[in-house]
Amino acid sequence: MKNARFALNAANARWGSLYDALYGSNVIEQKGKLKAGAEYNKLRGREVVKYCRQFLDDNFPLSGASHNDVTLYQIYYQQLTAVLKNGDYVSLENPKQFVAYNGSKHAPTEVLLKNNGLHINICIQPGSIVGAMDEAGVEDVRVEGALTTIMDCEDSVAAVDTEDKIDVYRNWLGLMTGTLSTDFVKGGKTINRTLKRDRVFTSKDSGSYYVRRRSLMFIRNVGHLMSIDTIQDQQGNNIPEGILDAVVTSLIASIDLKRMDKRAANSKTGSIYIVKPKMHGPEEVQFTCDLFSRVEQMLKLEANTIKIGIMDEERRTTVNLKECIRVAKTRCVFINTGFLDRTGDEIHTSMLAGAFLPKDDIKKQAWIAAYENQNVDIGLACGLSGKAQIGKGMWPKPDELADMMAIKTEHPMAGANTAWVPSPTAALLHALHYHQIDVFAKQNELKTRKQASLQDILSIPLLPVNSALSAEAIEKELENNAQGILGYVVRWIDQGIGCSKVPDVNNIGLMEDRATLRISSQHIANWLLHGLCSKEQVEAVFARMAEVVDKQNESDPSYKAMATSLQTSIAYQAALDLVLKGVEQPSGYTEPLLHAHRLTAKQA
């Protein structure tokens, strides 16, 4: 929420060009004759069209024909009719998938179809550059992608003082009033970005068909832990930042509730949606509900106007998830799993139990599958299907979208009717999975399975007794963790970037935020505590990895090198502190140390 451009991109991610998403990503392989370059690659373009036609055939099939054979789309007796190359006329196998159009019935410029609750828009412009190369004049297939977006005040934001919080709140205000705008330079041109406006199509029965073009915006407040100097009590103590967020973000969102035209509103049903992270069990959920009640009274809002998204990312919440939902049953609109924060809490909670497995091995243990399954099991048992979101975690590799398309079907197959993605492009592509899989039918199917084992959830992913890792394996794990920590922290401290694509040790860009930082720092702290490595070894690895991170960032003119000034680099010292002081940090959270060092850097 500190970055207006990113916030607008996210809000506008409800719709986007499938042609652009495929052409610009590695879903179509970026090799040889298909490689994208400065000039338009016609061969690559043909592969994009081929992919889209296959998508239409798979999810919006024509009776006895392929969309590849269409030369003209028309509207005939309230049905979509396709004229084929051989002159035949065919309709959709499921005529109900056609919902609206624009232009004339004989030559529509847009055809709106719907499948599993999601729209796609076949855009037809025979006179355009792309449309002129297509036998049916199709210039694009636009896809409805992110129906909801979480606007983040928390993990992806470096906001440490009043100045930063004002930036966050100002952008949220601009989103709620619809006035947020930003200019940026791309390809030598200045581009102005604003919120997309809803559109009106002609329904198949000649009425008006309204299409929302912005994501429904949730706002993620900070957790209960941190305080901030924006407001202080009479003794000069900083107030809890989560309380400040609840009041101010709700106050701003209340503007949206007063809109006369509900089609322009964020919420059509008069709600405010706050995602609340870092709650440990039902008592903290109850505290949040009590806080929301007080805010509603303060702002003269109806009871339960403020809805809650419960993030199942702490061990005590996982074990008591059903009670957490019961406490918030009049407000709950969202539950999710998130492997990274959940693993960070797993390590910190069981810090004294023993040394943990290497990070990759932690993912393979019984507890993680049971955790993921139980979240869905309990959400469905509590009646969330069709009423609230059940979410799954982030795809962390924004450049590896071919892998995402191959793997992330796992999320709707697991019953998740929402899942986190790192970009608008990823949102459009991931939406294709929800055309392939009817997630609500999948949820009905999952309701009958045996609930995941609580005993498995409570099994701690420790190194087996009497097993030992090789010195080489320990060193490699330390290098991987240290490089990720340094690559993320140096941008956070020196540049105030809360979330970015950070190259790993293999130079693969990974989306990093405080959740990834928490697990990496807690992991090394655990190994230090249990003697798998020494403080001297950790410091030597960090110093070596600082050189690697400096090299990876050498093209950034605003980057401050760490390796040449280890003792004076605030960012380097912050990264080291996260590990060396990791055991004593509350719940293993990274915020207290990050905020302290960022404030020092800002003051300097």
N, C-alpha and C positions, 0 to 999 in steps of 0.2 A: 504493500500500500504506500510505500514511500516513493515509488517510481510511477508517475502518472502514465507513461507510455505502456508499461507492463500491465497496469491496472486496466487500461482501456483495451489493450489486446485481449486480456482475459474476459472482460465483459462482452466483447464482440466475438468471442470464440464460439458462439452458438451456431454460427453459419460460416462456411468457408468453401473455397474451391477445391474439389477433389483432384482436378487436373493439376493445380499448382502444388498440392500436397504430395502427389505422386511424382511429379516432374522434379521437385526440389529435394526429395528424400531418397534414401537408398532402397526403398521398397521396389523401385525399378533399379536394377543394378547400375552402379556408376562405373562401368568399365568399357574399354574399347570404343566401338562405334556408338554405344549408348550413353557415353559420358556427357554430362551437361557441361557446357562451356559458356563463353561470353555471348555467342550467337545461338539462336534457337536451333536445336537439334531435331530435325524432322523425324529421324528414326526413333529417337526417344519419345517424341510426341505421339508417334503411332503406338508405341508400347503402352503409353498412358491411356490412350483411347481404348486399346484392346483390353486393358485391365478394367476400365470402367464399364465397358460393354459386358464383360464377364460378370461383374458385380450386379448389373441390371438383370442379366439372364438368371443369376442365382437367386436373387431376392425379389425381383419384379418380373417374373417370366411371362412371356407372351404365349398364347395358345398355339403350340405347334410351330413356333418360329423363334428366331434369335433377334435381339436388338441390332446385331450386326447387319441384318438384312433389311433394316428399315430405311426408307427414303423420305418418309413424311409422317409426322405425328399429327392427328386431328382429333377433335372432339365431336362425337356423333351420338346423338340420343343419350347424353349424359355419361357416355363412356369414352375412355381413351381408345382410339383406333389407330393402328399402325399400318401404313401402306408399305408393302414389301417391294423388293426389286422386281419380282415377277408379276406385280400388279395386284396380288392378293391383299385382302384386308383382314387383319386379325386384331383381337383385343387382348387385354391382360387375362391371364389364367384366373386371377382374383380381381374382378372389376372394382371391388371396394377399395383397393389400394389407390385408385385415382381419386383425388379429393378436390383439386382446383387447378386453375390455369390463368395465364394472362395473354393478352392479344386476342385475335379472332379465333373462332372455333375451327375455321378452315386452315389457319396458319398461326397457331399459338406461338408466342415467343418464350413462354415458360410453361412447363408442365409439372405440377406438384403431386408427388406420390407419397404414400405413408405406409410404413411397415413396422410392426412391433412398437408403435408409439412414436417413431422417428420419421421426420420428413426428408425427402430428397427433392431437388429441383433440377429438372432437365432444361437447360437454357439453350434456346434455339435462335441463332442469328446467322443465316446463310451469307449475309453480306460482310461478316467480320472476317478477320484474317484466319482464325482457327475454324470458324463455321464454314468458310468457303472450301476448306479441305475435307469436309465431312459430307457424306452422301445425304444425311438427314439434316444437315445444317447445324448440328449440335456444336456449340462452342464451349460448353462446360457442363459438368454435373456438380451441382452445389449440394453440400451435405450438412444436415443439422448435427452438430457435434456436441458441444458442452452445454447441456440444458441447465446445469448449475455450475457456479464457480465460487470458490472460497477466496474472498479478499482477505489477505493475511496481514494482521498487525503483529504477528508473533514469529514463528521459527524462520521465516524467510526475510525478516526485516531486521536491520541494524538501527534501532531507535532507542537511544540511551538517555535522552534528556528532553526538556520541554521543546527545544527547537525542532528536534526530530519528530516528536509526537504531533506537533502542529502540522508538519508536512503530511503525516499519516492521516490526521483528521481532515485536513483541507481536501485531500484527494477523495476521501470517502464522502465528504459533503458534495464535491463536484459530481460524483457518481449518482448520488441520491437526488440531486437537483437536475441532473442531465446536462450540466454545463461544463463538465471537465473537458479540457482540450489541451493538446500539446503539439508542438512543432519539433520535428527532428529531421536531420539530413540523412538521406539514403541514396546511394548511387549518384551523388552530386546534386540531388534535388531536395528541396525542402518540402516535407510532407506534413500536413496537418491531420491529426487524428482526433476524432470525437466519438461519442456513442452512436451506434447504429440506431436508426429509427425503425419501428415496426412497419410492416407492409400489408397491403390489402390485395388479395387475389380474388378472382371470380370463382365461386364454388361451382361444382358440377351441375347444381340445380339453379345456377344464375344468381345466387345470393352473394353476400360478401364473406370472404374467408380471410380472417386475420392471422398473420404469422408473426410471432415474436422473434426478434432478431438479436436480443441480448440475453445472456445467461441470467437466470435467477441468482442474485448475489447473496451469498452468506458472508458474514464477516467474522473472522476468527480473532477473538480477544486474546490477550495474554493470560497465562495461568495465574494461580494464586500466589506464587512465590515472590515476585519482584515488587519493589516499591519505586516511586519516582518523585522527583522534586517539583513537579508541575504545581502540585498543591501540597502544603504542609500544615500540620496541626499547630496548636498554640505553643507546643514545646519545640517546634522546628523539625519534627519527624516527618519524613516523606510518607505519603499515603500509598496504600496498595495500588499498583498500576492496573490490576485487573478490575478493581472497583471503578477507577477512572475510565477505563475502556468501556465498561458496561454502561455507565451514565452517558458518556459523550457519544459513543457510536449509536446508542439507542435514541438519544436526542436527535441526532442527525437523521437517522432512519425514520423517525416520526414524521419528518417532512414528506417522505414518500407516501405515508399513510393518508395524507390529506389531499392527495391529487384528485381532482375531479374526474379526469380521464384515466380510468383504471388500466386502459391499454398501454399507457405510457409509464405506468408504475412498475416498480421492481416486483412488489407483491400484489397479486390480484386479489388475495384473500385477507389483506390487512394484517400481515404478520411481519415481524422482524426476526431474522434468522442469525443467531450467534453460535458459532462453533467454539466450544470451550475445551482447551487442551489441559493436559497435566493434572487431571483430577485423580486422586488416589482413593477410590472406593466411594460408597454411597453417602458417607457423611459430607464429603466435599461436593458431591453432586447436589445434596440438599442445601449446602451453603450457597451454591450458585443459584439454585431455584429461589431461595429466600432473597438473595441479592436482586434477582430479576423482578421479584414481586415488589420490592422497595422502589426499584427504578420505575416500574409501572405506576405506582402510587405517586411518585415524585413528578412524573411527566403526564399524569392524568390519562393513562392508557388503560384500556380494558384488561382485566386479568388474563394471563396467558397469551398476551399479544407477542411477548418475546419468546421465541422458540429456542430450543437448545440442541446443538449437535454434540453428542458425547463421544469423545475420542478414547477408544479402548486401547490405550498405549502404556498403561502402567499396570504392574502385576496385581495390585489389590483391586483395581477396577475389573480386570479380566476375571478374577476368581469370583467376584461379586457382581457380575454384569447384570444379571436379572434384577437384582435389588436396585442397582443404579437406574435401570430403565423404569422400575416401579416408582421410585422416588420422583422421577421426572415425567411420569406418564401423561400429564396434561400439556407437556411442552416438547417432548422428544421428537425430533424430525430426522435424526441422523445418528448412526453408530458406525464406527469403522475400525479396521485394524491397521497398524503401521509397524512393520517389522523392526525398524531401526530404533525408534524411541522405546518400543517394548523390550528390545534386547538390551538397550542401555539401562533400563530400569531393572531388568532381570539380573544383570551383572551387579549393579549397585546394591540391590536388595539382598543378594546372596554373596556379597563381596567376601565375607569371612568364611564361607563354606568351602572354598578351595579355588584352585586355578581353573579358569574356563578354557574350553576347547578353542582352537583357532576360529576366527570369524566364519569362514566358509563352512566349517564343520558344525557350528552352532545351528546353522540353517537346516541341517540335515537331521536334527534330533526330533524325537517324538513330540516334544513340547510345542514346537512351532506349528506343526500341522494341526494339533489339537486346539491350539489357540485360534488359528484361522477358522477352523470348522465350528468351534463353539460359538464364536461371535455370530455366525450366520444362524446356527441352530437356535440360539436364545433370541435373536432378533425375530426370527420367524415364529417362534413359540409365543412371543409377546405381541404378535399381530402387526409387525411393522410392514409386512408386504403390502404394497399399494398405498401405504400411508407415510412411510419414512424411508430414507436411504440406508442401505447396508453397503458400506464401502470397503474397498481394498486399497492396498498401498501403491506407492509411486512406481512408475517405470523410470529407472534412474539414468538411462542412456539416451539423451535427446537426439543423437546422431545415428543411433542404431535402430531405426524404426522398422526395418525389415525383420529384425529379431523380435521386436514388439508385436508385429502382426502375426508372427508364428507362435509366440508364447502367451500373449496377454488374453487369449481366449479363455485362459484358466480362470480369469476373474468372473465373467458372467456364468461360466460353467460351475463356479463355486457358489453362485447365488448372489453375487454382488451386483446391485443395480446402479452402482457408480464406482468409479475407480480413478485414482489420481494419475495425471499425466503431466509432462514437463513443459508443454507448449500447445498453442492452438492447433498447429499442424498435427501433433500427436493426438489431440482430442478428436479431430475429424477422422483420422485413420482408425482410432480405437472404436469410434462409433460404428464402424462397419461390422465389428464383432457383434454388436447388439442387433444388427439386422440378421446375422447368421443364427443367433441364439435368442430365443424368446425367454428372457431372464425371469419373467414372472411364472411362466410354465415350469422353468427349472426350479424356482423357489417352491412351487407346489410339490414338485417331485422330492425335493430335499426335506420337506416337512416330515416325511415318513421314516427317515433314516434314524439310526441310533445316535443319541447325542454324544459328542466328543467326550473323551475321558478327562475328568478333572485331575485324576492321578497323573496322567501324562502331562497336563499343563503344569503341575507342581514339580515335575522332575526337572532338576537343575542341570543344564548342559555343561557339566564339569569334565575335565580330563579324568579318565579312569585312574583309580588308585594303582600305583606301581607302573604306570605307563609314562614314558618320557619322550619329549620331542627332541629331535636332533638340534644341535647348535645352529645348523644352517636353516632349519625350519623356523626357529625362534627369530633369528636375524631377519629372515625374509618377511615374517609377519610384522615385526617391528617397523621395518622399512615401509611396508604398505600402509600401516596405520599412521606413521609419522608424516609421510609424504601427503596423505589426505588431510591430516590435521593442519599442517603448515600451509598447504595450497588454499584451504578455505579460510583459515584465520588471518592470513596476511591481507586478504581483500577486506575482510570484516573490520579489522582494526585500522588499517591504513586508509581504506577508501570508503568504509561504511556500506559495503555491499553485503547484504544479508543472505543472498541465495544466488548461486551462479554455477556455470558449467566449469568444473575444476578437472584438469587432466589428472588421471591417476598415474601410477608408476609406469604403466604401459602406454601412456599418452592417449588413453580413451577418456573422452569427456564425460564426467558423471555429474548429475545434479546434486549439489551438496547444500545442506542447510544444518541447523543446529542439531537435528536428530542424528545425522550421520556423524557429526562431530562428537556427540555424546557417547555413541557406542565405541568409536575408535579410542577416545581418551580414557574411557572407563576400562576398556580392554587392556590397554598397556598398564594402567594403574593396578588392575587386578594381578597381572603377571609380575609386576614389581613387588607387590605385597607378598606374593607367595614364592618369590625367589626364582622365578624362571628367567629373570634378567636382572641386571643391576642398574643403579642410577647412572653409573658411569657409562654403561653400555647404551642406555636410552639417550643420554646426552650426546654421545658420539654419533648415534644413528640420526638424531635430529639435526646435528650440525652438517652431516653428510647430505641429508635430504633437503636442507635449506639451499644447498647449491643446485640441486635438481629443480626445485621449485623456482628459484631465481632464473634458471635457464628457460623454463617453460613460460615465464612471464616477461622475457626480455624485450618482446615487441610492444609492450605496454608502456607508453612514455610516462605515465603517472605512477608506475610501480617503484617501490623502494626495496632495494636488495637487502636480504637478511644475512647471507653468509659472510659478507665482509664486515659486519658489525653485530655479531651475535649478542654482545653484552649490552648494546645500546638500542637494538631494534625492539621496539615495544611489541610489535607483532610476534616476533620470535619468542620473547619472554612470555607472552600470553599463551602461546601454543605449548610451551614447556610447562607452564604453571597448570594448565588443564590436566596434564598427566601427573606431575609431581604432587599436586594438591587434590588429585581426583577423588581419593578416598573420603576426604572430609567435605566434599561439596554436597549440598542438600540434594538427595535423590540422584546424584551424579549429574545434575544440570550444569550446563556451561554458561548460562546467562550471568551469574554474579561476577565471574572472572572476565568474561568478554566485555561486559558493560564497564567495569572498572578500568580495564586497559584501553578501551575505546575512548572513554572520557579523558584519560591521560593523553592519548594521541590527539584528540580534538583540542585540548588545552594547549598542547605543545605547538 
